[in-house]
Amino acid sequence: MHKIVSILCLFVFKIVIIAQVPITLNNVNMPGANDTLRYTNAQITSIGNYTQTGANFNWNFFNLVDINQGVRTFKSSFQTPYSFYFLALNEYGEKIADTLGAGPITITNYWNYYKKQTSPVNAFIADGSGMTFSSIPVPSYFSDKDELYIFPMSYPKYDSTTFKFSTITSSLIPITYSKKGYRVTLVDGWGKIITPYDTANCIRLITTQYSKDTIKTNFGGFSFPIGFNNFQRSYQWFTINSKIPFLEVTGNLVGNNFTVTQVRYRGYKKLSAPPPPPPPIDTSLEDMANSNYLSIYPNPVKDKLWISDFVSNKFLIEIYDISGQLIKKQSIESSDLNRFIDVSEFNIGLYQLKISQNQKVNWFNFIKTN
């Protein structure tokens, strides 16, 4: 009876380890003052299948092909040229461009402004923009704020919010731009994501903007308004520390047809090779060893994991955590008296041991305990 209880406890322990918990994001995980966030633009054709999702899902975008790199820099509103118009402790500006437009419709020093607010709703919002036209600073605001992200944000979550924005109307400015619509955000997945930059736990969301935009030109006392639909969708993967999307796939939505216009990931390429995919975890109650002449013991293990029945002169040992990340690598000779691996510093959890010998590979699963 004691043996049966022990086996059942071990089985439950395995299941608890395998079951992961989705991360939760709050305003503190969004960009703030003096954040310099690097990103890489990637070829659209290299993205692969980005629509798949689910709970405890693994997304592998390691094969993204780089185009160029850039930096998003956020400043406290007090450090920006339009601080007088956007005075708030939790207000942040991001410079978008030095110059936009041409000829008589040229604007300079264009900034977007964002705010971390807690009331009336806890959200990271688009608050407005600042620009300069004919040496005149021109602030523009959302009269109905655009809640880009509502917190806490975790899986699953659905939000729908409205927004309304307009540049100021003045006889000195020959053009005005306005938009009005709503945004739908769905957190539809969580798990782990791999890009050329890194591997991390994440949540995945889809945010869609349904907007009616209007551009109105004013020349010689005549007004020429032009209205059009502006539907945009963005698939975004967020991690605890990325602050901007760890990966973002954006594009235009016409009816049910989505056309990707940009793919970019957080950071610059760092990984030289993708983490090796581990074999499926076997949660059966039987011995998890797949070799009839190699064995490991004890399992579960507290500090020393022993390897027995050597038939080769040398073994290459690799240990991976449940996400597939290599955490230890060493060689063991058959002549070694201490044929063990020190796992005393490992966290409690389920691990995979890879033993390579004479072009043969054997995998073992083991559990680290206190």
Phi, psi and omega in degrees: 000318179298321180295320180296317179297319180297317180296318180295320178297320178296320180296315179296321180298319178298315183295320179297320180293317183293323181291118180264168181240130180293146179286160177235131181254146176227181183302330181295340180271004179264167181298148178220191185300133176066020173281124175248109191244113183276149178214165179231128171279136183238158178295133181299322183289350182264002187287328183074207183274106182257357184271340180295143182200177179158182178275136182055047185263148176250119177255127181243106177243034183296331186274015175300138181259122184289147172248301179201173182242160178207179182223134171254123183242128181248135180237150169301144182304332180290345180261009184250163182289349181244031183300328181299330185267344182229072183265106176195144181295327182257027179258135183225139180249148176229122179286127183263320183199152173283321183217136174228146179083190181201160177062226183287349180245058178251125175244151183231164174052061186270126180233144168257148182238138181233157182220138171266109183242155176246345181219142004285350176219144178286107189202161169257115192243155166273120189259331181165196180211158175231142181208168178235130178231122182053044178069009180255123176292134184234100175276145177224146190229157166274113175287334170238106189300147177265104179282099182292319179218132179251135187246158356291146183246114179211186182258135350269158180204142177226132178223147173220123182225159179255165176206159177207129184222146176204141169284162184288152177260123182207148178292342180279343183247121187281000183212142173232149180230136178217155175211150182212135180176208180214160182236135176243127181235130181231120170272107191245007180192163176204159180157231184227142181234142176240127171232174176298347180273314185188179175240136184203158171286146187207168162240153181242135178226156174240123177240130184235127177259123175250105189230145169253114184256149179223129173248126182236121177260145182231106179228128175060031179084000179255141181247134181233088179279139176231118181251147179203154176282141179228088181256121182230143179232147179220124171268124186228137173247122181246144171242172182300321188252002187284328180068318167249168182307134174296327171213140181220128176241111185242159179181186182260145180243118177237109187064235177260008183263119179254126180244118181289132178244342181204140173229125176211149180235156181293136176082182177251159184303128182233319183286133178269342178206146180291147175303134183294134179290125179286158175293160180303141177287129178266115182260019177289169182270358182272171178301133185270001180290143181245021178234143181264003177228359173243147176212155176234148180198156350283164179213108010294159185233146180260313184222312183246121177258112185269148177240130183236170176064056177288136173233009181229159181287332186211140178238140171257123184253130174226137179238133181239146173277182188293342178275353181095008180274130178289124183241346177203143180213132179201164177249146177229129178269151179295338180277351180295134178284327180258089182267065181223165176243129179278112180244018185297333181270358181287151171287156176299134180161185181260131183229164178236131182251125178250123179244116180254132182206123176050047179068013175250145181234132176234139180246140175226143171257139175217160183245130176264128179240177174287000000 
